[in-house]
């Protein structure tokens, strides 16, 4: 009779343990080996498959709950699996937000590891999470920001791009993150990275932009030297121009100073010559000319002539340029001289009677400001090109235009030193007849201004 083996009666192939501790150790190691195999298999299938493996919420939860932060190999495998899943299938993580805290907790633990590969994998997971807008709130914790800054201070080149991208994504959404970074000397670190690692210059400039978009003016003021350093490095490559110009445009113009403006001067020239990023360039120039403390001669004759080329070749930018000039001409005598001897003067004069009403109106502000500008003798040169004749053609249509040109005309009737040129220009046009009509205007302000001009004319011998 054949004797049967009953597994219920025998410990077949079952190891013998003398105590519970050895049993637990064996069980832990067995689970570990099975998990490592399972993780590697998921990664292998995910990488080799054309369509991403749908990693379930339960699977991720099990993986994270069983991960031991004291075991670098197991931790690395878990992070690599999560990273691969995030890369190929973001939806699984969007639908599993209850696991985000566990994932972040796992990655933060890994930042304590003295292992570059694990650090890089952890940061790659955090970077992928930071790209998903509705998950950013999980990463804005000040403790996480400080941990990232501490990791940045390790000086490991391969980690920089991950950290800079994570912090840039956070700054894009949260002002408080930008403020934390500024308080912890982040811009100094950025300038050091830009100086030492050429291929990261563009990324450091982008990171700076995201800081400036959200940061407070007060905190940024103390770090302007590092802003200038990053710009000085980045401007060597024209490919960085748009980021730099956007940075400058976002900056509050109260932070502008001569050193800063001299730093961006070559970029402004380069883009005016190349006719690139013109909206941004003109916005910056407008901020410079609109400052309470006017920066004399920043808009050199060269820049004004380049702006003239833009004016001629563009329809949409004519009005912004006229606005810039209206601010610019109330600067110094040198500014006025540069304008009057630039090609831009003819462009402005051509807009006095332009078919577009908005351009005619904006142009009238340029002439008003020329009129109220200090008593420089040079401004008589604006009277070339039949200016009074052109002005006469547009009077009597709009009260604002009328007011601006009456102020302009009145200012020229005060100058005795070049009275003959002014009088000839005035006499050879029909502007006086138009002003007589304005004196009868129902608009009280226009009527008074017209009377004031005519009163000045009455004291002058036009013969």
C-alpha positions as CSV (number, residue, x, y, z in Angstrom):
1,X,0.0,0.0,0.0
2,X,1.4,3.3,-1.0
3,X,1.7,5.7,1.9
4,X,0.3,9.2,1.2
5,X,1.9,12.5,2.4
6,X,-0.5,14.8,4.2
7,X,0.9,18.4,4.2
8,X,-1.4,19.2,7.1
9,X,0.5,16.7,9.3
10,X,4.0,17.6,8.2
11,X,6.0,20.8,7.8
12,X,7.1,19.9,4.3
13,X,9.7,22.3,2.9
14,X,9.1,24.7,5.7
15,X,12.1,26.1,7.4
16,X,12.6,25.6,11.1
17,X,12.9,28.6,13.4
18,X,14.0,28.5,17.0
19,X,12.3,31.9,17.8
20,X,9.8,34.4,16.5
21,X,12.5,37.0,15.7
22,X,14.1,34.7,13.1
23,X,10.7,33.9,11.6
24,X,9.8,37.6,11.3
25,X,13.2,38.4,9.7
26,X,12.7,35.6,7.1
27,X,9.2,36.9,6.3
28,X,10.4,40.4,5.9
29,X,13.2,39.4,3.6
30,X,10.9,37.2,1.6
31,X,8.4,40.1,1.2
32,X,11.2,42.4,0.2
33,X,12.5,40.1,-2.5
34,X,9.0,39.6,-3.9
35,X,8.4,43.4,-3.8
36,X,11.6,44.1,-5.6
37,X,10.8,41.6,-8.3
38,X,7.2,43.0,-8.6
39,X,8.5,46.6,-8.9
40,X,11.1,45.7,-11.5
41,X,8.5,43.7,-13.4
42,X,6.1,46.7,-13.5
43,X,8.9,49.0,-14.7
44,X,10.0,46.5,-17.3
45,X,6.4,46.1,-18.7
46,X,5.8,49.8,-18.5
47,X,8.9,50.7,-20.4
48,X,8.5,48.0,-23.0
49,X,4.8,48.5,-23.5
50,X,3.4,50.9,-26.2
51,X,0.5,51.8,-23.9
52,X,1.2,52.7,-20.3
53,X,0.4,50.2,-17.5
54,X,-2.6,51.4,-15.5
55,X,-1.1,51.4,-12.0
56,X,-3.9,51.4,-9.6
57,X,-4.3,53.5,-6.5
58,X,-4.3,50.3,-4.3
59,X,-1.0,49.2,-5.8
60,X,0.7,52.5,-5.2
61,X,-0.6,52.6,-1.6
62,X,0.8,49.1,-0.9
63,X,4.1,49.9,-2.4
64,X,4.4,53.1,-0.4
65,X,3.2,51.6,2.9
66,X,5.7,48.8,2.7
67,X,8.7,50.9,1.6
68,X,11.4,51.0,4.2
69,X,13.4,54.3,4.2
70,X,16.3,52.5,5.7
71,X,16.7,50.3,2.6
72,X,18.2,52.3,-0.2
73,X,17.7,49.6,-2.9
74,X,14.0,49.1,-2.1
75,X,13.4,52.8,-1.8
76,X,15.1,53.5,-5.1
77,X,13.1,50.8,-6.9
78,X,9.8,52.2,-5.5
79,X,10.7,55.7,-6.5
80,X,11.7,54.6,-10.0
81,X,8.4,52.8,-10.4
82,X,6.4,55.8,-9.3
83,X,8.4,58.1,-11.5
84,X,7.8,55.9,-14.6
85,X,4.1,55.7,-13.8
86,X,3.9,59.5,-13.5
87,X,5.7,59.9,-16.8
88,X,3.4,57.7,-18.8
89,X,0.0,58.0,-17.0
90,X,-0.7,61.2,-15.1
91,X,-4.3,60.4,-14.9
92,X,-3.7,57.6,-12.3
93,X,-2.2,60.1,-9.9
94,X,-4.9,62.7,-10.5
95,X,-7.5,60.1,-9.5
96,X,-5.5,59.0,-6.5
97,X,-4.9,62.2,-4.6
98,X,-5.2,60.4,-1.3
99,X,-1.8,58.9,-2.1
100,X,0.0,62.2,-2.9
101,X,0.9,62.8,0.6
102,X,2.4,59.3,0.9
103,X,4.4,59.8,-2.3
104,X,5.7,63.2,-1.1
105,X,6.5,61.7,2.3
106,X,8.4,58.9,0.6
107,X,10.4,61.2,-1.6
108,X,11.2,63.6,1.3
109,X,12.5,60.7,3.3
110,X,14.7,59.8,0.4
111,X,16.3,63.3,0.4
112,X,18.0,62.2,3.6
113,X,19.8,59.4,1.7
114,X,23.5,59.9,1.0
115,X,23.0,58.5,-2.5
116,X,23.0,60.7,-5.6
117,X,21.0,58.2,-7.7
118,X,18.2,58.1,-5.0
119,X,18.2,61.9,-4.7
120,X,17.9,62.3,-8.4
121,X,15.0,59.8,-8.6
122,X,13.2,61.5,-5.7
123,X,13.5,64.9,-7.3
124,X,12.3,63.6,-10.6
125,X,9.2,62.4,-8.9
126,X,8.6,65.8,-7.2
127,X,9.3,67.5,-10.5
128,X,6.6,65.4,-12.3
129,X,4.1,66.2,-9.5
130,X,4.9,69.9,-9.8
131,X,3.8,69.8,-13.4
132,X,0.3,68.8,-12.5
133,X,-1.5,72.0,-11.6
134,X,-4.0,70.6,-9.1
135,X,-1.3,68.9,-7.2
136,X,0.9,71.9,-6.6
137,X,-0.8,72.7,-3.3
138,X,0.7,69.6,-1.8
139,X,4.2,70.9,-2.5
140,X,4.0,74.5,-1.2
141,X,4.7,73.5,2.4
142,X,7.6,75.7,3.7
143,X,9.2,72.6,5.1
144,X,9.4,71.1,1.6
145,X,10.8,74.3,0.2
146,X,13.5,74.4,2.8
147,X,14.4,70.8,2.2
148,X,14.7,71.5,-1.5
149,X,17.0,74.5,-0.8
150,X,19.1,72.3,1.5
151,X,19.5,69.7,-1.3
152,X,20.4,72.5,-3.7
153,X,23.2,73.5,-1.3
154,X,24.8,70.1,-1.6
155,X,26.3,71.4,-4.9
156,X,25.4,68.3,-7.0
157,X,25.2,69.4,-10.6
158,X,22.8,66.6,-11.7
159,X,20.2,67.7,-9.2
160,X,20.0,71.4,-10.1
161,X,17.6,71.2,-13.0
162,X,15.0,69.2,-11.0
163,X,15.1,71.6,-8.1
164,X,15.0,74.8,-10.2
165,X,12.0,73.4,-12.2
166,X,10.1,72.4,-9.1
167,X,10.6,75.8,-7.5
168,X,9.8,77.6,-10.7
169,X,6.5,75.7,-11.0
170,X,5.6,76.5,-7.4
171,X,6.5,80.2,-7.8
172,X,4.2,80.4,-10.8
173,X,1.3,79.8,-8.5
174,X,2.2,81.0,-5.1
175,X,3.6,84.3,-3.9
176,X,4.5,82.9,-0.5
177,X,6.9,80.4,-2.1
178,X,8.7,83.2,-4.0
179,X,9.0,85.2,-0.7
180,X,10.4,82.1,1.2
181,X,13.0,81.7,-1.6
182,X,14.1,85.3,-1.5
183,X,14.4,85.2,2.3
184,X,16.7,82.2,1.9
185,X,19.2,83.8,-0.6
186,X,17.9,81.8,-3.6
187,X,18.9,84.4,-6.1
188,X,22.5,84.3,-4.9
189,X,22.4,80.5,-5.5
190,X,20.8,81.0,-9.0
191,X,23.5,83.5,-10.0
192,X,26.2,81.1,-8.9
193,X,24.7,78.2,-10.9
194,X,24.4,80.5,-14.0
195,X,28.1,81.5,-13.6
196,X,29.4,78.0,-13.2
197,X,27.2,75.8,-15.4
198,X,26.6,77.1,-19.0
199,X,23.9,74.7,-20.0
200,X,21.7,75.8,-17.1
201,X,21.9,79.6,-17.8
202,X,18.5,79.6,-19.6
203,X,16.9,77.7,-16.8
204,X,18.3,80.0,-14.1
205,X,16.9,83.0,-16.1
206,X,13.5,81.2,-16.3
207,X,13.6,80.5,-12.6
208,X,14.4,84.2,-11.9
209,X,11.4,85.2,-14.1
210,X,9.1,83.1,-12.0
211,X,10.4,84.6,-8.8
212,X,9.9,88.2,-10.2
213,X,6.4,87.5,-11.3
214,X,5.3,86.8,-7.8
215,X,7.8,88.4,-5.4
216,X,7.3,91.5,-3.3
217,X,9.2,94.6,-4.4
218,X,10.6,95.1,-0.9
219,X,12.2,91.6,-0.8
220,X,13.5,91.9,-4.3
221,X,15.2,95.2,-3.8
222,X,18.1,93.8,-1.7
223,X,18.8,91.1,-4.3
224,X,19.0,93.3,-7.4
225,X,22.8,92.7,-7.7
226,X,22.1,89.0,-8.3
227,X,19.3,89.9,-10.8
228,X,21.9,92.0,-12.7
229,X,24.5,89.2,-12.5
230,X,22.1,86.6,-14.0
231,X,21.1,89.0,-16.8
232,X,24.8,89.8,-17.5
233,X,25.5,86.1,-18.0
234,X,22.3,85.3,-19.9
235,X,22.5,88.1,-22.3
236,X,25.6,86.7,-24.0
237,X,23.2,84.3,-25.8
238,X,20.5,86.0,-27.9
239,X,18.3,83.0,-27.4
240,X,17.8,84.2,-23.8
241,X,16.6,87.7,-24.9
242,X,12.9,87.1,-24.6
243,X,13.2,85.7,-21.1
244,X,15.4,88.6,-20.0
245,X,13.1,91.2,-21.6
246,X,10.1,89.6,-19.9
247,X,12.0,89.7,-16.6
248,X,12.7,93.4,-17.0
249,X,9.2,94.2,-18.1
250,X,7.8,92.4,-15.0
251,X,10.1,94.3,-12.6
252,X,8.6,97.3,-10.9
253,X,10.3,100.4,-12.5
254,X,11.1,101.7,-9.1
255,X,13.8,99.0,-9.0
256,X,15.4,100.4,-12.2
257,X,18.8,102.1,-11.7
258,X,21.6,103.2,-14.0
259,X,23.6,100.0,-13.5
260,X,20.6,97.8,-14.2
261,X,19.6,99.8,-17.3
262,X,23.1,99.8,-18.7
263,X,23.0,96.0,-18.3
264,X,19.9,95.7,-20.5
265,X,20.9,98.4,-23.0
266,X,22.7,96.0,-25.5
267,X,19.6,93.7,-25.4
268,X,17.3,96.6,-26.3
269,X,19.5,97.7,-29.1
270,X,19.9,94.1,-30.5
271,X,16.1,93.5,-30.5
272,X,15.3,96.9,-32.1
273,X,17.8,96.2,-34.8
274,X,16.5,92.7,-35.4
275,X,12.8,93.8,-35.0
276,X,12.2,91.0,-32.4
277,X,10.2,91.0,-29.2
278,X,9.1,94.6,-30.0
279,X,6.1,94.8,-27.7
280,X,8.3,93.9,-24.8
281,X,11.1,96.2,-25.8
282,X,8.7,99.2,-26.2
283,X,7.0,98.4,-22.9
284,X,10.4,98.6,-21.1
285,X,11.3,101.8,-22.9
286,X,7.9,103.3,-21.9
287,X,8.7,102.4,-18.2
288,X,12.1,104.1,-18.5
289,X,10.7,107.3,-20.0
290,X,7.8,107.4,-17.6
291,X,10.0,107.4,-14.4
292,X,9.6,110.3,-12.1
293,X,13.4,110.7,-12.1
294,X,14.0,110.9,-15.8
295,X,17.1,109.1,-17.0
296,X,18.7,111.6,-19.3
297,X,20.0,110.5,-22.7
298,X,19.1,106.8,-22.1
299,X,17.2,107.0,-25.4
300,X,20.1,107.9,-27.5
301,X,19.9,109.1,-31.1
302,X,20.7,105.6,-32.2
303,X,17.8,104.1,-30.3
304,X,15.4,106.8,-31.5
305,X,16.3,106.1,-35.1
306,X,15.7,102.4,-34.6
307,X,12.3,103.1,-33.1
308,X,11.6,105.2,-36.2
309,X,12.2,102.1,-38.3
310,X,9.8,100.2,-36.2
311,X,7.3,103.0,-36.5
312,X,7.4,103.0,-40.3
313,X,7.1,99.3,-40.6
314,X,4.4,98.6,-38.0
315,X,0.7,99.6,-37.8
316,X,0.0,98.3,-34.3
317,X,3.0,99.9,-32.6
318,X,2.6,103.4,-33.8
319,X,0.3,104.4,-30.9
320,X,2.6,103.0,-28.2
321,X,5.6,104.7,-29.8
322,X,3.7,108.1,-29.8
323,X,2.9,107.5,-26.1
324,X,6.6,106.9,-25.4
325,X,7.6,110.1,-27.2
326,X,5.0,112.2,-25.4
327,X,6.7,111.2,-22.1
328,X,10.2,111.4,-23.5
329,X,10.0,115.0,-24.7
330,X,9.3,116.4,-21.2
331,X,12.8,115.2,-20.2
332,X,16.0,117.2,-20.5
333,X,17.1,119.5,-23.2
334,X,19.4,116.8,-24.4
335,X,16.4,114.4,-24.8
336,X,14.5,117.0,-26.7
337,X,17.6,117.6,-29.0
338,X,17.9,113.9,-29.7
339,X,14.3,113.7,-30.6
340,X,14.3,116.8,-32.9
341,X,17.3,115.5,-34.8
342,X,16.2,111.9,-35.1
343,X,14.2,110.3,-37.9
344,X,11.4,109.9,-35.5
345,X,10.5,113.6,-35.6
346,X,9.1,113.2,-39.2
347,X,7.2,110.2,-38.2
348,X,5.5,112.1,-35.4
349,X,4.7,115.1,-37.6
350,X,3.1,112.8,-40.2
351,X,0.6,111.7,-37.6
352,X,-0.8,115.1,-36.9
353,X,-3.4,114.6,-39.7
354,X,-3.3,110.8,-39.8
355,X,-6.5,109.1,-41.0
356,X,-6.7,107.2,-37.7
357,X,-8.4,109.3,-35.0
358,X,-6.6,107.5,-32.2
359,X,-3.2,108.3,-33.7
360,X,-4.2,111.9,-34.3
361,X,-5.2,112.2,-30.7
362,X,-2.1,110.5,-29.3
363,X,0.1,112.7,-31.5
364,X,-1.5,115.8,-30.1
365,X,-0.2,114.8,-26.6
366,X,3.3,114.8,-28.1
367,X,2.9,118.4,-29.2
368,X,1.3,119.5,-26.0
369,X,4.3,118.1,-24.0
370,X,6.7,119.8,-26.4
371,X,4.8,123.0,-25.7
372,X,5.0,122.7,-21.9
373,X,8.7,121.5,-22.0
374,X,11.3,123.8,-20.6
375,X,12.3,126.9,-22.7
376,X,14.8,125.1,-24.9
377,X,15.6,126.9,-28.1
378,X,16.0,123.7,-30.0
379,X,12.3,122.9,-30.1
380,X,11.8,125.5,-32.8
381,X,13.0,122.7,-35.2
382,X,9.6,121.0,-34.7
383,X,8.1,123.8,-36.9
384,X,9.6,122.3,-40.0
385,X,7.4,120.3,-42.4
386,X,4.5,122.7,-42.3
387,X,3.5,121.8,-38.8
388,X,1.0,124.7,-38.3
389,X,-0.7,123.9,-41.6
390,X,-1.2,120.3,-40.5
391,X,-2.5,121.3,-37.1
392,X,-5.0,123.7,-38.7
393,X,-6.5,120.8,-40.6
394,X,-7.4,118.8,-37.4
395,X,-8.7,121.7,-35.2
396,X,-12.4,121.9,-34.4
397,X,-13.1,118.1,-34.3
398,X,-12.2,116.9,-30.8
399,X,-11.9,119.1,-27.7
400,X,-8.9,117.2,-26.3
401,X,-7.0,117.6,-29.6
402,X,-7.9,121.3,-29.7
403,X,-6.7,121.8,-26.2
404,X,-3.4,120.1,-26.8
405,X,-2.6,122.1,-29.9
406,X,-3.6,125.4,-28.4
407,X,-1.2,124.8,-25.6
408,X,1.5,124.0,-28.2
409,X,0.8,127.1,-30.3
410,X,0.7,129.3,-27.3
411,X,4.1,128.2,-26.1
412,X,5.8,129.3,-29.4
413,X,4.3,132.8,-29.3
414,X,6.3,133.5,-26.1
415,X,9.7,133.3,-27.7
416,X,11.1,136.6,-28.9
417,X,14.6,135.2,-30.0
418,X,13.2,133.3,-32.9
419,X,10.0,135.2,-33.5
420,X,10.5,135.6,-37.2
421,X,10.6,131.9,-37.9
422,X,7.6,131.3,-35.7
423,X,5.6,134.2,-37.2
424,X,6.4,133.1,-40.8
425,X,5.2,129.6,-40.0
426,X,2.1,130.9,-38.3
427,X,1.4,133.5,-41.0
428,X,1.8,131.1,-43.9
429,X,-0.8,128.7,-42.5
430,X,-4.5,129.3,-41.9
431,X,-4.3,128.3,-38.3
432,X,-5.3,131.7,-37.0
433,X,-8.7,131.4,-38.7
434,X,-9.3,128.1,-37.1
435,X,-8.4,129.5,-33.7
436,X,-10.8,132.3,-34.2
437,X,-13.5,129.7,-34.7
438,X,-12.4,127.9,-31.6
439,X,-12.9,131.1,-29.6
440,X,-16.6,130.8,-30.3
441,X,-16.7,127.2,-29.0
442,X,-19.3,126.1,-26.5
443,X,-16.6,124.4,-24.6
444,X,-15.6,127.0,-22.1
445,X,-12.0,125.7,-21.6
446,X,-11.3,125.6,-25.4
447,X,-12.8,129.1,-25.8
448,X,-10.6,130.6,-23.1
449,X,-7.5,128.9,-24.5
450,X,-8.3,130.2,-28.0
451,X,-8.8,133.7,-26.6
452,X,-5.5,133.5,-24.8
453,X,-3.7,132.6,-28.0
454,X,-5.4,135.3,-30.0
455,X,-4.6,137.8,-27.3
456,X,-0.9,137.0,-27.8
457,X,-1.2,137.3,-31.5
458,X,-2.8,140.8,-31.1
459,X,0.5,142.1,-29.6
460,X,2.5,140.8,-32.6
461,X,3.1,142.7,-35.8
462,X,2.6,140.1,-38.6
463,X,3.4,142.5,-41.3
